[in-house]
Amino acid sequence: MSTTTLPDGPATPEFVQGVQLLFRRTHTVRRLHERYGSAVTVRHPRFGRSVVLSDPAEVRALFTAGPDQVDNIAVNLGEFLGPGSLFALRGKEHRAERKLLTPPFHGRRLAVYEDLIEQEAVAEMASWPQGREFATMPSMMRITLNVILRAVFGAEGAEFDELRTLLPKLVLVGSALASIPVPHSLGGRYGPWARFQGYRARYDTIVARLIDRAAATDLAGRDDVLAMLLQARYEDGSAMTRAEIADELLTLLSAGHETTATTLAWTVERLRRHSEILRRLVAEADAGGSELREATLLEVQRVRPVIDIVGRTVLAESLPLGRWDLPRGQNVMVSIRLMHENPDLFPDPLAFDPDRFVGTRAGTFTWIPFGGGTRRCIGAAFATTEMNVVLRTLLRDFTLEPTAARAERAHFRGVATVPAGKGRAVVYRRSAHPARTGAQRHDDRAGAGR
């Protein structure tokens, strides 16, 4: 039976709860789950009073609720990506914009990007040192940033070099501001908000030049995202404004590279600690297969979700949701991590076991690294293709040296949860070491998968 009361939660001050979630995020979420169960009410300096859910039935009900009942949480990345971003739009405007943005990242279009992704992976990996430990995450960031830049704009140029330098700075500052409620006036002209706004103004200037240049070309002969958006029309026949295009391109550029690169870094971190899986992946890649590789990427995203929480706000007068009856304006969070660690959904959930996904599909409402419902990440298929191609290239061209080192701890940096060591690796070119098969000289160590 529904009740008008909210789930129980800690009585500690809002600021203290915010600090705990910022600096000890995984530990705090697990501790709250142990004490309060699959629903808990928390208070956060940025999001206010929020109900955090991890019960599968209640999560499914939230994700399938209509857009007149729930929508994106009011405090979201739209504050940084602009009012024309999918994150900021709601209701009919969101549905119309999503419809325009879907075609470039689905279906047959994905095959067009595979060669591009492999080219960037090969070019970047050519610089990898052999036999010396290094962090792979910066390298993965360069691969995914170059891929999304080429997919969005279609060609190289001076603006590309500017965006390659600018976007990581913009994302880093924006991520910090997204997690900490910093007053806009703090620091004046030299504060973090002023720095972010300066980066954003520079971005707008660069993209305006690229839009002008693209508009002067034969758009019908181009297959990049910018050309598609310039030609796209809403149902009433109107075109997207340049401001809307700039906001959506920033959304794609920002969200379309950091999370994918981080997942690839986590993949390296996991595989180095599971030598038998690594050995099988190499053998599969050599034979031209992909089933285990695809399952491995699903499992990496299950055990190391880069985005570990998604939020909604109740729009209806009240929202019956399993045991709860949530009032209008209530923020609701879904804990992706707790869902992925539910033993009823994933037996022995803390173990890294790609075989759990071999021959089976990931559940739409239980495996949720891309969120769910009408707000599910629009670039999920593109990101999946990109991770698959990059991992295939790595396995084909390099021997990844296993390790008995402890697992890299998870580090939360505002939006994404990244490996603290940035996915450290030791590699050798396979052509230089034909006798090495990536894992034959090493055995799994007890507890490495934890």
N, C-alpha and C positions, 0 to 999 in steps of 0.2 A: 504494500500500500504506500502511496506517495505521502510525503509529509512536507509541511511548509518550512521545516527547519533545514538548515544547511548542515553539511557534514561537520564533525568536530575538527578542531585544529589547534595548533600551539597558541599559547597566550603571550608568547614573547613579543617584544615590541617590533613593529613593522621594519624598522631599520635593521634590527638584529637578524630577522628572517631574511631580509634582502642580502645582507653580508654573507650569511650562511649559504644561500643559493648561488651567490657569486663566486665564492672562494672554495666551497666544499660541496659543490652541486650534486655530484653522484651520491656521495655519502649522505647528504641531507635528504635527498629524495628517497633513498632506501630506508633511512631511519624513520621518516614520516610514514612510509608504507607499513613498516613493521609495527608502529604504534597505533596508527589510525585506520589501517586497512586500505581498500581500493578507492576511497574517496576521502579527501581532506581539504579543509578550508585554510588557506594561507593568506598572509598579507605581505605585499611587496611594495617598495617605495615607488616603483614605476607603474605597476599594473593594479595596485590597490587590492581589495578583497577578491580573491579568486578561488574557485573550486577546482581542485586538481583530481582528475578521474583516471582510473586505470582498469576499471571493470569492463571486460569486453562487450557485454551487452549494452552498457551505458555509453561507451565510446561509439559503438555502432549507431545507437539512437541519435547521438549528437551529430555524427557525420551525415546521417541521412535526413536530418531535420531540414525543412524547407527554408529558402532564403528569406521568407517572411517571419521565420521563427528565430533563426540565428544567422549571424554573418561574422566576418572577420573581426577580431578583437579591435577595439577602437584605437588603442595605443599600439601601432605597428610600424613596419619599416617604410610605410608610405610617407612618414614624416621626413625621411631622408631621400627617398626615391622620387618624390614629387606627387602632386594631386592626380596626375594622369597615370600613375602606376597601378598595376593590378592590385597591389597591396592596399592602396588607398580607396579604390573604387568599391562600391557596394551595389547590391540589387541588380536592376536592369543594366546599369552602366557597366558593372563588372561582367555580366554575362555577354553583353555585346562586344566588349573589348577582348574577352577571352576567346570568343569565336573568331576574331580577326587574327589573334596571335597563335592559334592552334596549328594551322597548316604547315608552317615552316619547321615544326619540330615533331612531326608524326608521319607515319606511313612511309611511302616511297621516298620521301625527302631525306629520311635518315641515311639511306644508302649513298646519297650524294656526299654526305659528310665523312664517310668512312676513310676515303683516301686522304682527305684533308687532315683528319685526326692522326692517321699513321704518319704522314709527312712531318707533322709537328713533333710527334713522339720520337721519331728517328732522329730528327735534327737536334732536339734537346738532349737525348740520351747519348749522343755522340760526345758530349762534353763530360760525361760521368767519369770520375776517377776509378781506376781498377785497383782492387786489393786494399783500399783505404776507406774507412767508415765515413759516411757523409749523410746529411739530412736530405731526404728525397722530397719533402713537402715544397720547398721553394721551387724545385725543378718541376714538380707536378703543377704548381701554380702557373709557371710560365707556359707549360703546354696548354693547359685549359684556357688561360687568358688569350693566347694566340689563336686557339681554335675558335673561341666565341667571337673574337674580333673579326676573324676572316669570315665566319658564318654570317655575322651581322652586316659587315660592310663590304665583303667580297674581294677586297684587294688590299695590298700594302700601300704605304705612303707615309708622309711626314706626320700626319695626324695619328697614325698607328703608333709611332714611336712615342708621341706625347701621351696617348692614352695608356700605353704599357707602363709608363712611369707614374701617371696620375692615378689610375684606378686603384692600385693597391693601397695608396695613401688614403684615398677617399673611403674605401671599404674599411680600412683599419680604424680610422677616426669615427666613422659612422657606427661601426660595431660597438665601440666603447660607449658612445653616447646612447646607443639603443639599450644598454643594460644598466646604465647609471643615470639617474635623473639630475643631470647637470643644468643649472640655470643658464639661460641664453646669455645673460649679462656677465657671467663669470669670465674674468680675464680680459674683458673688453675686446679691443682689436687683436689681442694676442691669445685669447682663450680658445678652447676646443671648438666651440660653435663657430667662431669667426674663421677658424682654420677650415672647418668643414664647408662653410658657405663660400669661402674662397676657392676651394677645390671644385665645388659644384658650379660656380660661375665659370671657371676655366673649362670644365667639361661641356657646359652649354655652348660656349664659344666654339670649341672644336667640333662638336656635333652639328652645329648650325652650318659650318663650312662644308661638312660632309653631306648634309642634306641638300645644300645648294648645288653641290657638284653632282650628286646623284640625280637630282631633278632635271639637270641639263642633259642627261644621257638617255639612251634608249632603254627605258625601264623594262620593256617586254623582253629584252635580250639578257637580262640579269636574273640570277637566282638567289641573291643574298636577301637577308631578312629586311634590310632597309628598303630595298626596291619593292619588296612585297607589301610593306606597310605603306609606302607612298602610293601604291596602286589600290590598296584595300579600301573598301567602302562599307559603311554601316548599312543596315537594312533600309534606311531612308535615303540612301544614295550619297550621303555626305562623306567627306574624307576625314581622316585623322588630322588634327591640327599639328603644327610642328612642335608645340610644347608637349602634346600628348606623345608624339613619337619619341621625343628626347627622353621623357620620363620612362616610357616602356623600354627603350634601348638601354637605359641605365639599369633598369630592373633585370633585364636579360644579361647584361655584362657583369653586374655585381653578383647576382644570385647564380649565374650560369657558370662560374668558374671556381669560386672558393670552396663550395661544398663538395664539388666533384673532386677537386685536387686533394682535399682533406681526406675523403674516403679512399682515394688511391694511396695516400700516405699510410692510412690505417691498414690497408690491404698489405702493404709491404711489412708493416710492423707485425701483423698476425702471421703471415706466411713464414717469416723468418723463425718463428717459434713453433712451427708445425711442419717439420721436415717431410713427413710422409705425404701430407697433402701437397706440399710443394713438389715433391718427386712425381706424384700422379699428374699434377697440372702440367709439368714440363712434358711428360710422355704424351698427354692428351694433345697439347699444342703441336708437338712434332707430328702427331698423326692427323692433324687437321680437325680435331674435335673441339667442342665448346661447352658441353653440358656441365662438367664439373666447374669450369671457369665461371659460368653464369651462376651456378649454385654458390660458389665461393663469394662472389660479389654480393649476393643476397645475404649470406651469413655475416659478412663483414658489416654490412649496414644494419643487421639485427643486433650484433653484439657491441658495435661501436657507432651508434647513430650520431651523425654530425650535428643535426638539429634534434634536440631531445625533448622538445615540447612544442605544441601548437595550441593556439588559443582561438576562442570564439566569444562573442557577446550575445546575450539573449535579447532579441528584439520584441518578441511577443510579450503580452501582458504577464504571462507565466509560461514556463516550459516544463511539463512533466517529463522527467528523465529518470527512468528506473525508480530508485528509492526516493528521489528528490523532486521537489517542485520549485524550480528556480525562478526568481523574480526578474522582471524587465531590467536590463542594464547589468545583470550579473555576468562577470567574466568567468569563463570556463576554460580550463587548460586540460589537454590530454598529455599525459606523461608517456612519450614514446618509449623511453627506457624501461619503465615498469611494465608496459605492455609486452615488450620484447623479452622481458625476464620472467614472464608468467609461466610457471612450470606446466600449467594445464594446457597452454598453447604450444610451448616449446620444451619438451622434456629435457632435463639437465640443462637449463637455460644458460648457465654461465660458461658452458663448454663451447669451444669453437668447433663446430661440426657441420661443414658444408653439405655432407651427405643427407642431412635432414631436408634439403631442398632439391636433391637429385630426383628427377622423375615426378615432381609435384610442383604445383604453382603456389606462390606466396599468397597468403590470405589478404584480401582487399582491406579488411577492417582489423587485421591482427598484425600484419607486417606493414608498418606505416612510416618508414623513414621520409617519405614524400608527403606526409599528411594524408588527408582523406576528404571525401565529399567534393563539393563544388569548388573548394579551395585547394584541392590537391595540386602539387607543383606542376605547372604546365610543361616544364622542361624535363620531366622524369624519364621519358623515353630517350631523349637526346643524351641525358647524363648517363643512362644505362649503356647506350651504344658507345659513348666516349670511354667509359671505364673499361668496357670489354676490349676495345681496340688497343688501349694503352697497355693493359695487362697482357694481352696477347703479344704485343710487340716486345715488352720486357722479357717474357718467358722465352720467346723465340731468339732474341739477340743476346741475352745475358744469363749468366749463372748467378742466382741470388743466394748468397751464403747464409745458411741458417745460423742461429745463435742460441745459446743457453742463457742469455741475459734475461733479467726480469722484464715483464711486460712494461711498456711505456705507459705512464699514468695519463689519464684524461685531463686536459687543461681547457677550461672554459674561457673563451676570450671575447665575450660580448654577445655573439650570436651563435658561432660554431664551437663545437667541442673538438679539440685537436689533440694529436699525440704530443706529449710534452717534449719528446726528443725529435719531433717533426719527422717521424718515420725513418729512422736511421737504417742504413743498408751498407753492405759490402758486396760489390759485384765484380764479375769478370766477364769479358766478352767470350761468348761460347766458342767462337772460331779460334780463339787463342788458347782455350782449355777444353778440347773436344772430349777429354776423358771425364770431365766434371759434369754431373747431371743435376746439380743444384742442391741435392740433399743426401746423396749416397753415403757421405762420410759422417753423417750426424744422425743421432737418434733423438726422438722427442724426449724432453725432460719432464718429469712429473710436475704438474702444476703450471706448466708454461702457458696453457690456454686460459688461465684465469687472469 
